[in-house]
Amino acid sequence: MGAEQRLVELGIALPPPPPPVASYVPARRSGSVLYVSGHGPVPADGRPVVGVVGRDLTVDEGRDAAFLCGLGLLATMRSALGSLDRVTGIVKVLGMVRAAPDFLAFPAVIDGCSDLLVAVFGDAGRHARSAVGVDGLPFGIAVEIELVAEVA
């Protein structure tokens, strides 16, 4: 079963791909590799999830924000490729969590995106990953995630 069918079975409707907010492109293909720029958590109402995880947001709220980042990443990949079925594997994910100084559960937050990728792509969604905490992210967003995918 392909990724597009899995989205249907999971009941996931992707949002429109978010436009770039500065001087960059949302995705860039080089041969069989698709590099997808960092995406923030934007729910259906269009108001990004902002705040500091471990102070303003709980781990679960941070995880939900990472899931929203994942939806945006999927939307951008679909836009760049025409179909998510062209993704042969997720290679690497970099997740950044805007976190309180004593917060250390970055992996639990970024799992919101990682688990989505595995649900959509199956074993091809399993990836190498870095999950880091940072003092600040653009526009005060709580999470930003980028990824590298292998494509046909």
WOMOQUI-V167181 format. One record per residue. PHI is phi in radians with two decimals (* if undefined). PSI is psi in whole degrees, -180 to 180 (* if undefined). Layout:
BEGIN
phi=PHI psi=PSI
phi=PHI psi=PSI
END
This chain:
BEGIN
phi=* psi=138
phi=-1.47 psi=168
phi=-1.09 psi=-38
phi=-1.10 psi=-41
phi=-1.20 psi=-37
phi=-1.08 psi=-40
phi=-1.01 psi=-44
phi=-1.08 psi=-48
phi=-1.11 psi=-33
phi=-1.39 psi=-9
phi=1.26 psi=30
phi=-1.79 psi=121
phi=-1.82 psi=123
phi=-1.35 psi=145
phi=-1.30 psi=170
phi=-1.09 psi=148
phi=-1.10 psi=136
phi=-1.23 psi=141
phi=-1.32 psi=155
phi=-1.12 psi=149
phi=-1.88 psi=6
phi=-2.71 psi=-158
phi=-1.57 psi=79
phi=-2.81 psi=171
phi=-1.86 psi=150
phi=-1.13 psi=-32
phi=-2.63 psi=149
phi=-2.44 psi=125
phi=-1.69 psi=138
phi=-2.35 psi=102
phi=1.11 psi=-123
phi=-1.69 psi=15
phi=-2.03 psi=132
phi=-1.98 psi=120
phi=-1.70 psi=124
phi=-1.96 psi=124
phi=-1.07 psi=162
phi=-1.02 psi=137
phi=-2.13 psi=140
phi=-1.71 psi=173
phi=-1.50 psi=107
phi=-2.15 psi=109
phi=-1.32 psi=179
phi=-1.01 psi=-30
phi=-1.32 psi=-6
phi=1.46 psi=-2
phi=-1.68 psi=113
phi=-1.04 psi=151
phi=-1.36 psi=116
phi=-2.02 psi=163
phi=2.20 psi=178
phi=-1.90 psi=122
phi=-1.25 psi=133
phi=1.66 psi=-8
phi=-2.24 psi=-62
phi=-1.61 psi=-27
phi=-2.22 psi=146
phi=-1.42 psi=172
phi=-1.01 psi=-45
phi=-1.10 psi=-39
phi=-1.18 psi=-37
phi=-1.13 psi=-41
phi=-1.08 psi=-43
phi=-1.08 psi=-38
phi=-1.12 psi=-41
phi=-1.13 psi=-36
phi=-1.06 psi=-43
phi=-1.09 psi=-39
phi=-1.03 psi=-43
phi=-1.06 psi=-41
phi=-1.07 psi=-43
phi=-1.11 psi=-41
phi=-1.07 psi=-44
phi=-1.07 psi=-42
phi=-1.10 psi=-41
phi=-1.18 psi=-41
phi=-1.09 psi=-43
phi=-1.07 psi=-43
phi=-1.09 psi=-41
phi=-1.27 psi=-31
phi=-1.88 psi=-17
phi=1.59 psi=-29
phi=-2.80 psi=141
phi=-1.21 psi=-14
phi=-1.17 psi=-13
phi=-1.45 psi=-9
phi=-1.40 psi=122
phi=-1.69 psi=-16
phi=-3.11 psi=147
phi=-1.62 psi=121
phi=-1.55 psi=-51
phi=-2.62 psi=140
phi=-2.15 psi=135
phi=-2.06 psi=116
phi=-1.97 psi=130
phi=-2.05 psi=129
phi=-2.01 psi=123
phi=-1.31 psi=110
phi=-2.25 psi=152
phi=-1.14 psi=153
phi=-0.98 psi=-32
phi=-1.69 psi=6
phi=-1.50 psi=131
phi=-2.27 psi=3
phi=-1.57 psi=44
phi=-1.01 psi=-43
phi=-1.03 psi=-39
phi=-1.12 psi=-34
phi=-1.21 psi=-51
phi=-1.19 psi=-19
phi=-0.99 psi=-25
phi=-1.01 psi=-38
phi=-1.44 psi=-46
phi=-1.03 psi=-44
phi=-1.12 psi=-36
phi=-1.10 psi=-45
phi=-1.07 psi=-41
phi=-1.19 psi=-39
phi=-1.10 psi=-38
phi=-1.44 psi=-41
phi=-1.85 psi=-1
phi=1.12 psi=-144
phi=-1.03 psi=-29
phi=-1.17 psi=-15
phi=-1.52 psi=-9
phi=-1.26 psi=135
phi=-2.52 psi=160
phi=-1.27 psi=154
phi=-2.72 psi=148
phi=-2.16 psi=137
phi=-2.25 psi=115
phi=-2.23 psi=157
phi=-1.77 psi=142
phi=-2.35 psi=160
phi=-1.38 psi=-29
phi=-2.69 psi=153
phi=-2.38 psi=160
phi=-0.94 psi=136
phi=1.05 psi=16
phi=1.34 psi=14
phi=-1.09 psi=154
phi=-1.44 psi=-29
phi=-2.54 psi=144
phi=-2.38 psi=136
phi=-2.37 psi=137
phi=-2.17 psi=164
phi=-2.65 psi=164
phi=-2.14 psi=131
phi=-2.21 psi=151
phi=-1.66 psi=136
phi=-2.34 psi=156
phi=-1.65 psi=*
END
